[in-house]
Amino acid sequence: MKHLQARMTRFFSTLWPAEQKTLVFGEGKTDHPPVMLIGEAPGEQETLQGRPFVGKAGKNLDGFLEAVDLRREDIYISNVVKVRPTKVSAKGSVSNRPPNREELLLFTPYLLEEILLVQPGVIVTLGNVALRALMGQQAAIGAMHGQAARTTVCHEKQSMDVPVFPLYHPASVIYDRSLAAVYQADLKALRAWLDGGCVI
């Protein structure tokens, strides 16, 4: 993992020389964790602290972990894109934005390599960005949430077949309260599926 992170640091340090882009790597159990959680990209607090899912996202994660009876140190947590995608308003304030096509193309191969290194028992994707990175651009969270699927993760000459359990991104519930009940039901379905041995 350190070798992968070092290669990423070398590559991306030359890519945006005019900007200081902080890479936020995954963290947690790196050797066959039962669950690998994949989000979209780091936000402001993640970039400041150099850790995934802290700040508001961390509170969302705490709720997720409590609902499915897991501990942060027992799983592996990462994002598709490892830098914070930002936009600047007319007033000059900086805010988050979804990753663009270039960022996804640059970072997705590293994510696939990361998955193959970690060898998780199951991948839980949060939102469309993480889902499509693994299942293709045709995948849609609205149709696939709360249901287990399988995918083959390939990078260079390595591959692995892995279960995927798509969830809405916890942040989406903040913006659309109608998703709250759906999200809670999906968490219960995930816990039941994990208890059942992750059979698809």
N, C-alpha and C positions, 0 to 999 in steps of 0.2 A: 504493500500500500504506500509506503514511504517513497518507493521508486516511482510509482504512478504520480503521486503528488509532486514530486520533484520535476518530473517531465512536464506536467501541466504548468507548473510555475515558470519553467524556462520558456515554454511556448507562448503563454499568454502575456508574459512580461514584455515581449517585443511587439505584441499585437496592437496595443493601444498606448503608444508612448506618450501621447499628450494628456492622457487621463490616468489617474491612480485607481486601478480596479483591484479591489481586494478579493482574492479567491477564498471562498468559504467551503472547506472540504467536509465530507461526511464524518460522522463520529459514532462511537458505540462499539458494540461487539462485532469484530471483523472476521471472526472464524465461525462460519455456519450459524448465524443467528436465526432464531425461528421466524423472525419478521424483519424485512427491510422496508423502511418507509421512505417513499420518494415524493418530494414536493416539487414545486415549480422553480423557485430561485430564492436566494436570500433577500431580505429587506434591509432596512436601515440598521436595526439593532443587531442583526446577524452579521452585517459587515463590520460594525463597530467592535463586536465581541469576537468575531472570527469563528462563530459556532452556528450550526443550523438550528432553526426553530427555537429562538429565544425571544424575549419581548412578548408582543401580542401573540406571535406565532407559537411561542413557548407555552403560553396559557392554553391555546387551542390544543397543543400537543398533550399537555397535562390532562386535559379533559378526555382526549382520545385514549390515552394510556389507562386512565382510571376506568373508563367504560369497558375496555377489553382486557383488563386485569394483566397489564404488562408493565415492566419497569424500563425506564429509559436505558439503563446500563445493559439490559438484556437484549436489546434490539440494535439495529444499525439504521441511522438516519442520514439521508442525503437529499440533494436536489438535482434536477436535470442540469440546470445552468448554475455555475458556481460563482458568478458575479452578480451584483445587484443591477438589474435593468432599470434605468431611470429616465424620467422625462422632466423638462424644466418648463414651468408655466410662464405666462407673459409677465408675471410679477417677479419671476426669478426663483420661485420655490421649487425644490426638488422633490419628486414623488416617485413611487414605484410604477412600473408598467409591465405588461406581459413580455416575456422574451420574444425577440423577433426571429425571423427565419435564419438569419446569419448566426445568431447566438446558438440557436438550437442545432444547426448543422455543425458548429464548432464543438459543442459540448457533448452531444449525444454519444459519439463514439467513446469518449472517456467514461461516460456513465455505464455503457455496456461493459467496458473493461473492468470497471469498479464492481459491477454485479458479479462478474465471473470470478473476481478475486475473493469476494465476500461469501459467495455460494449460499444465499439465504434459503430458508425453507419455503417462504412465500414472500412475494412483493406486494405491498399495499401502496397503490398509487393514489395521490390526492389531486383531483382535478384533471382537466383535459390535457394539459401540457405533459404531465408525467405519463398519463395513459397512452397518449399518442406516440410518445417516445418509444414505448415498448410494443404497442399493438398496431401502429400505423395511423396515418392521417384520417382514415375512414372511421376510426373508433370515436365514440361519443359517450361522455359520462352519463348523459341523460338516459341512454339506452342500456348502459352496462353497469351502472352503480349497484353495489350490494350483491353482485353475483360473481362467483369465481369463474375464471377463465384460465387458459394456459397459453404460454408463448415460448418461443425458442429464442434465447439471447445468444447472438453470434458476434464475435469480434476476432478478426484475423482467422486463425485456424481453430479457435476454441468455440465451444457452444455448450449450452445447458438448457434443458427443458424446465420451466419453472411456473408454478401457479401464480396468478395475478388476481388480486382482489381490489377492484376499483371503488374508490369512495369520492364523494364530493370533497373539494377542498374545504377545510373547516372555516376558512375566511369567507367562503361564499354564503355561509349561513348568516353571517353578520349583515351582508348586503341584501339577502333575500330570506326573511324570517320564515317564509312558507317551506323552506327546505329543512328546518330544524327537526321536525318529526321524522322526515325521510332519513336524515343523517343519523338520528338516534336508532332508528330501525335497522339501518345498514350496519351500525356498530354492533348491535345485538346479533345480526346475521353473521358478521365476521367472527365474533366470539364463539358462536355455536359451530361455525365451520372449523375454526381452529381446534375446538374440543373434539370434533368429529374426525380429526386426523387429516384435514385438508384434502379430502378426496373430491375429485371433480367427476 
